[in-house]
Amino acid sequence: MLGMALALLAWVGHAAILVYSLNWWYGNAVPHKWLTLIRYLHGALVVAFPPALVKTFGYDLSGMAESSWSGAQWFFAGYLPACWLASMIVLPAVTIQRLWHRPEALIASGSQVIDMAARLGYRPAGRVGHWHLAYLPGNQAFQVEFTEKILSLPNLPPAWDGLTLLQLSDFHWTGSPERKFFQEIMDECRRMEPDLVLLTGDLIDSSIHHRWIIPVLGRLKWTTAALAIMGNHESWYEPRLVRARLERLGFQMLGGRWLRLQVRGLPLIAIGHEGPWFREVPDLSDCPESGFRLCLSHTPDNIKWARRNRIDLMLSGHNHGGQIRFPVFGSALVPSRYSRRYDAGIFDVPPTVLHVTRGLSGQHPIRYNCRPEVAKLVLVSRQDAAANGA
């Protein structure tokens, strides 16, 4: 029994190591066709581990007691301790750390869930791509969570107290969900009347869905400005056309550059980082030293760059919160070089505060314990938050 328990723990650790590896590959600018091959290879290695272990040592690892070992036995003898370390120490430690995570910047939050399928009277799954996944029992793909998060930021000017940012990300238009689903969401967003609307990438996921940009995003309204960047999926489908259509709607494209906006009479430095998929890293050599710095980065993996360049607030998406989150454990598959460290939520990474939204959809319309998210951020200065006892 002990041998079988050790074998099971080794398999869990092996799977955890490969999940980390797969997440790392998906966090890099790897050609799309290679990512599919890498995904299938990792899956095959997870499935092949138990029969390979049994063939090498038997059902209870009894073969480990033999004096003369084959090459496979020597390989497992070196690899199994790493698997046990991953399953018995690293995985529990990381999970506990995540459960205790309490960002200082987040002083209050609330949310409202709107079931768009119930509102429309049908499941807007469409009939293309992986639409059938939307009908899985318990799938939350159409239950959109409209969150409001109040963030206290140390360098926020007092004149900006109450400034509202609407962050939208990861639409992944493929035809499933269908366009009506996104139009209903935009109608809800229109009623918020935020100061800034901010798009953090991955609008489209096909060669024909550029045509949705104007009829869907044209419903939005803002009082000060609308800013946008591209994600990795736009890099595969005519990014110039995406930029042109967003600009027609009044969005200012930030990819690989910075600009100065006037917000309530004060300058805001808005920066767009589209790496690693678009190579133009923003040049901040002539950027003003003073002033609040807001950065849009599709992936939170650019957090080290943000910290080096004194970004006050960075907004990201890309990770979808994992789309499937397990009780206690949380997310598993997250396309990031940091794996699931920055899967979703608020993170204090001084001098930067990072917000990662779960986004609205994905290539696969499937969500468990990880609803699609529309994020409204309300900014207050750290001094005023302290004065009010927050």
For each residue, the residues with C-beta under 8 A, 3 or more apart:
1: 4 5 60
2: 5 6 60
3: 6 7 59 60 61 62
4: 1 7 8 59 60 61
5: 1 2 8 9
6: 2 3 9 10 61 84
7: 3 4 10 11 50 53 54 59 60 61
8: 4 5 11 12
9: 5 6 12 13 83 84 87 88
10: 6 7 13 14 49 53 80 83 84 87
11: 7 8 14 15 49 50 53 83
12: 8 9 15 16 83 86 87 91
13: 9 10 16 17 82 83 84 85 86 87 88 91
14: 10 11 17 18 45 46 49 79 83 86
15: 11 12 18 19 46 49
16: 12 13 19 20 86 87 90 91
17: 13 14 20 21 82 83 86
18: 14 15 21 22 42 45 46
19: 15 16 22 23 42 332 333 339
20: 16 17 23 24 339
21: 17 18 24 25 42
22: 18 19 25 26 38 39 42 333
23: 19 20 26 27 333 334 335 336 337 339 340
24: 20 21 27 28 336 337 339
25: 21 22 28 30 35 38
26: 22 23 30 35 335 336
27: 23 24 299 301 335 336 337 338
28: 24 25 276 337
29: 232 276 277
30: 25 26 34 35 38
31: 34 35
32: 35 36 236
33: 36 37
34: 30 31 37 38
35: 25 26 30 31 32 38 39
36: 32 33 39 40
37: 33 34 40 41
38: 22 25 30 34 35 41 42
39: 22 35 36 42 43
40: 36 37 43 44
41: 37 38 44 45
42: 18 19 21 22 38 39 45 46
43: 39 40 46 47
44: 40 41 47 48
45: 14 18 41 42 48 49
46: 14 15 18 42 43 49
47: 43 44 50
48: 44 45 51 52
49: 10 11 14 15 45 46 52 53
50: 7 11 47 53 54
51: 48 54 55
52: 48 49 55 56 72
53: 7 10 11 49 50 56 57 61 76
54: 7 50 51 57 58 59
55: 51 52 72
56: 52 53 63 70 72 73 76
57: 53 54 61 62 63 64 73 76
58: 54 61 62 63
59: 3 4 7 54 62
60: 1 2 3 4 7
61: 3 4 6 7 53 57 58 64
62: 3 57 58 59 65
63: 56 57 58 66 73
64: 57 61 73 77
65: 62
66: 63 69 73
67:
68:
69: 66 73 74 77
70: 56 73 74
71: 74 75
72: 52 55 56 75 76
73: 56 57 63 64 66 69 70 76 77
74: 69 70 71 77 78
75: 71 72 78 79
76: 53 56 57 72 73 79 80
77: 64 69 73 74 80
78: 74 75 81 82
79: 14 75 76 82 83
80: 10 76 77 83 84
81: 78 84 85
82: 13 17 78 79 85 86
83: 9 10 11 12 13 14 17 79 80 86 87
84: 6 9 10 13 80 81 87 88
85: 13 81 82 88 89 90
86: 12 13 14 16 17 82 83 89 90 91
87: 9 10 12 13 16 83 84 90 91
88: 9 13 84 85 91 92
89: 85 86 92 93
90: 16 85 86 87 93 94
91: 12 13 16 86 87 88 94 95
92: 88 89 95 96
93: 89 90 96 97
94: 90 91 97 98
95: 91 92 98 99 328 329 330
96: 92 93 99 100
97: 93 94 100 101
98: 94 95 101 330 340
99: 95 96 328
100: 96 97
101: 97 98 345 347
102:
103: 106 345 346 347 348 353
104: 152 348
105: 151 152 153 346 348 353
106: 103 109 149 150 151 346
107: 150 151 152 380 385 390
108: 149 150 390
109: 106 147 148 149 150
110: 147 148
111: 145 146 147 148
112: 145 146
113: 143 144 145 146 371
114: 119 143 144 146 188
115: 118 119 142 143 144
116: 119 120 124 142 143 144 181 184 185
117: 120 122 123 124 142 143
118: 115 121
119: 114 115 116 184
120: 116 117 124 180 181 184
121: 118
122: 117
123: 117 134 135 142
124: 116 117 120 142 177 178 180 181
125: 131 132 134 135 176 177 178 365
126: 129 131 174 175 176 177 178
127: 131 175 176
128: 131 174 175 176
129: 126 174 175 176 363
130: 133 176 363 364 365 366
131: 125 126 127 128 134 175 176 365
132: 125 135
133: 130 136 139 141 364 365 366
134: 123 125 131 139 141 142 176 177 365 366
135: 123 125 132 139
136: 133 139 366
137:
138: 368
139: 133 134 135 136 142 365 366 367 368
140: 143 367 368 369 370 371 372
141: 133 134 177 361 365 366 367 372
142: 115 116 117 123 124 134 139 177 181 372
143: 113 114 115 116 117 140 367 371 372
144: 113 114 115 116 185 360 371 372 373 374
145: 111 112 113 358 371 372 373 374
146: 111 112 113 114 188 373 374 376
147: 109 110 111 373 374 375 376
148: 109 110 111 376 377 378
149: 106 108 109 346 355 375 376 377 378
150: 106 107 108 109 378 380
151: 105 106 107 313 346 353 355 377 378 379 380
152: 104 105 107 156 380 381 382 384 385 386 390
153: 105 156 292 312 313 353 379 380 381 382
154: 312 351 381 382
155: 292 312
156: 152 153 160 161 163 292 312 379 380 381 382
157: 160 266 292 381
158: 161 381 383 384
159: 264 265 266
160: 156 157 163 263 264 266 292 379 381
161: 156 158 379 380 381 384
162: 378 379 380
163: 156 160 195 196 263 264 378 379
164: 192 194 195 196 376 377 378 379
165: 194 195 196 198 315 376 377 378 379
166: 189 192 194 196 197 198 220 222 374 375 376 377
167: 198 200 315 317 355 357 375 376 377
168: 171 189 197 198 199 200 357 360 374 375
169: 199 200 201 202 231 298 316 317 318 357 359 360
170: 200 201 202 231 317 318 320 357 358 359 360 361 362
171: 168 182 202 203 204 216 359 360 361
172: 202 203 204 205 233 359 360 361 362 363
173: 179 182 203 204 205 206 209 212 361
174: 126 128 129 205 206 209 363
175: 126 127 128 129 131 178 206 209
176: 125 126 127 128 129 130 131 134 365
177: 124 125 126 134 141 142 181 182 361 365
178: 124 125 126 175 181
179: 173 182 183 212 215 216
180: 120 124 183 184
181: 116 120 124 142 177 178 184 185
182: 171 173 177 179 185 186 212 216 360
183: 179 180 186 187 215 216 219
184: 116 119 120 180 181 187 188
185: 116 144 181 182 188 189 360 374
186: 182 183 189 190 216 217 219 220
187: 183 184 190 191 219
188: 114 146 184 185 191 192 374
189: 166 168 185 186 192 194 197 219 220 374
190: 186 187 193 219 220 221
191: 187 188
192: 164 166 188 189 376
193: 190 221 222 223
194: 164 165 166 189 197 222 223 376
195: 163 164 165 222 223 224 225 263
196: 163 164 165 166 222 224 225 226 227 263
197: 166 168 189 194 220 222 225 226 227 251
198: 165 166 167 168 226 227 228 296 315
199: 168 169 203 217 226 227 228 229 246 251 296
200: 167 168 169 170 228 229 231 296 297 298 315 316 317 318 357
201: 169 170 228 229 230 231 232 233 234 274 298 317 318
202: 169 170 171 172 205 231 232 233 234 298 317 318 359
203: 171 172 173 199 213 231 233 234 242
204: 171 172 173 209 210 212 213 233 234 237 242
205: 172 173 174 202 209 233 237 363
206: 173 174 175 209 237
207: 237 238
208: 211
209: 173 174 175 204 205 206 212
210: 204 213 237 238 241 242 245
211: 208 214 215
212: 173 179 182 204 209 215 216
213: 203 204 210 216 217 218 242 245 246 249
214: 211 217 218 245 248 249
215: 179 183 211 212 218 219
216: 171 179 182 183 186 212 213 219
217: 186 199 213 214 220 246 249 251
218: 213 214 215 249
219: 183 186 187 189 190 215 216
220: 166 186 189 190 197 217 226 249
221: 190 193
222: 166 193 194 195 196 197 225 226
223: 193 194 195
224: 195 196 261 263
225: 195 196 197 222 252 261 263 270
226: 196 197 198 199 220 222 249 250 251 252
227: 196 197 198 199 251 252 253 254 270 272 296
228: 198 199 200 201 246 251 252 253 254 296
229: 199 200 201 253 254 255 272 273 274 296 297 298
230: 201 234 235 239 242 243 255 274 277 278 298
231: 169 170 200 201 202 203 234 235 274 277 298 299 317 318
232: 29 201 202 235 236 277 298 299 318
233: 172 201 202 203 204 205 236 237
234: 201 202 203 204 230 231 237 239 242
235: 230 231 232 239 277 278
236: 32 232 233
237: 204 205 206 207 210 233 234 242
238: 207 210 241 242
239: 230 234 235 242 243 278
240: 243 244
241: 210 238 244 245
242: 203 204 210 213 230 234 237 238 239 245 246
243: 230 239 240 246 247 253 255
244: 240 241 247 248
245: 210 213 214 241 242 248 249
246: 199 213 217 228 242 243 249 251 253
247: 243 244 250 251 252 253
248: 214 244 245
249: 213 214 217 218 220 226 245 246
250: 226 247
251: 197 199 217 226 227 228 246 247
252: 225 226 227 228 247 259 270
253: 227 228 229 243 246 247 272
254: 227 228 229 257 258 259 270 271 272 296
255: 229 230 243 272 274 278 280
256: 272 273 274 278 280 281 282
257: 254 271 272 280 282 283
258: 254 269 270 271 272 282 284 287
259: 252 254 269 270
260: 267 268 269 270 288 291
261: 224 225 267 268 270
262: 265 266 267 268
263: 160 163 195 196 224 225 266 267 268
264: 159 160 163
265: 159 262
266: 157 159 160 262 263 291 292
267: 260 261 262 263 288 291 292
268: 260 261 262 263 291 292 294
269: 258 259 260 287 288 291 292 293 294
270: 225 227 252 254 258 259 260 261 294 295 296
271: 254 257 258 282 284 287 293 294 295 296 309 311
272: 227 229 253 254 255 256 257 258 282 295 296 297
273: 229 256 281 282 295 296 297 302 305 306
274: 201 229 230 231 255 256 277 278 280 297 298
275: 278 279 281 297 302 305
276: 28 29 279 299 301
277: 29 230 231 232 235 274 298
278: 230 235 239 255 256 274 275
279: 275 276
280: 255 256 257 274
281: 256 273 275 305
282: 256 257 258 271 272 273
283: 257 286
284: 258 271 287 309
285:
286: 283
287: 258 269 271 284
288: 260 267 269 291
289:
290:
291: 260 266 267 268 269 288
292: 153 155 156 157 160 266 267 268 269 312 313
293: 269 271 309 310 311 312 313
294: 268 269 270 271 311 312 313 314 315
295: 270 271 272 273 302 306 309 311 313 314 315
296: 198 199 200 227 228 229 254 270 271 272 273 314 315 316
297: 200 229 272 273 274 275 300 302 306 314 315 316
298: 169 200 201 202 229 230 231 232 274 277 316 317 318
299: 27 231 232 276 302 316 317 318 319 335 336
300: 297 303 314 316 318 319 336 338 342 347 354 356
301: 27 276 336 337 338 342
302: 273 275 295 297 299 305 306 314 316
303: 300 306 307 314 342 347 349 352 354
304: 307 308
305: 273 275 281 302 308 309
306: 273 295 297 302 303 309 311 314 349 352 354
307: 303 304 310 311 349 350 351 352
308: 304 305
309: 271 284 293 295 305 306
310: 293 307 351 352
311: 271 293 294 295 306 307 314 351 352
312: 153 154 155 156 292 293 294 351 352 353
313: 151 153 292 293 294 295 352 353 354 355 379
314: 294 295 296 297 300 302 303 306 311 352 353 354 355
315: 165 167 198 200 294 295 296 297 355 357 377
316: 169 200 296 297 298 299 300 302 319 342 354 355 356 357
317: 167 169 170 200 201 202 231 298 299 320 356 357 358 359
318: 169 170 200 201 202 231 232 298 299 300 335 336 356 359
319: 299 300 316 322 331 334 335 336 340 342 343 344 356 358
320: 170 317 323 334 344 358 359 362 370
321: 325 331 343 344 356 358 359 370 373
322: 319 325 330 331 332 333 334 340 343 344 370
323: 320 333 362 364 366 367 368 370
324: 331 332 333 366 367 368 369 370
325: 321 322 329 330 331 368 369 370
326: 329 330 331 332 369
327: 369
328: 95 99
329: 95 325 326 332
330: 95 98 322 325 326 340 343
331: 319 321 322 324 325 326 334 340 343 344 370
332: 19 322 324 326 329 340
333: 19 22 23 322 323 324
334: 23 319 320 322 331 339 340 343
335: 23 26 27 299 318 319
336: 23 24 26 27 299 300 301 318 319 339 340 341 342 343
337: 23 24 27 28 301
338: 27 300 301 341 342
339: 19 20 23 24 334 336
340: 23 98 319 322 330 331 332 334 336 343
341: 336 338
342: 300 301 303 316 319 336 338 347 354 356
343: 319 321 322 330 331 334 336 340 356
344: 319 320 321 322 331 356 357 358 370 373
345: 101 103 355 356
346: 103 105 106 149 151 353 354 355
347: 101 103 300 303 342 353 354 355 356
348: 103 104 105 353 354
349: 303 306 307 352 353 354
350: 307
351: 154 307 310 311 312
352: 303 306 307 310 311 312 313 314 349
353: 103 105 151 153 312 313 314 346 347 348 349
354: 300 303 306 313 314 316 342 346 347 348 349
355: 149 151 167 313 314 315 316 345 346 347 375 377
356: 300 316 317 318 319 321 342 343 344 345 347
357: 167 168 169 170 200 315 316 317 344 373 375
358: 145 170 317 319 320 321 344 370 371 372 373
359: 169 170 171 172 202 317 318 320 321 362 372 373
360: 144 168 169 170 171 172 182 185 372 373 374
361: 141 170 171 172 173 177 365 372
362: 170 172 320 323 359 365 366
363: 129 130 172 174 205
364: 130 133 323
365: 125 130 131 133 134 139 141 176 177 361 362
366: 130 133 134 136 139 141 323 324 362
367: 139 140 141 143 323 324 370 371 372
368: 138 139 140 323 324 325
369: 140 324 325 326 327
370: 140 320 321 322 323 324 325 331 344 358 367
371: 113 140 143 144 145 358 367
372: 140 141 142 143 144 145 358 359 360 361 367
373: 144 145 146 147 321 344 357 358 359 360
374: 144 145 146 147 166 168 185 188 189 360
375: 147 149 166 167 168 355 357
376: 146 147 148 149 164 165 166 167 192 194
377: 148 149 151 164 165 166 167 315 355
378: 148 149 150 151 162 163 164 165
379: 151 153 156 160 161 162 163 164 165 313
380: 107 150 151 152 153 156 161 162 384 385 390
381: 152 153 154 156 157 158 160 161 384 385
382: 152 153 154 156 385 386
383: 158 386 387
384: 152 158 161 380 381 387 388
385: 107 152 380 381 382 388 390
386: 152 382 383 389 390
387: 383 384
388: 384 385
389: 386
390: 107 108 152 380 385 386
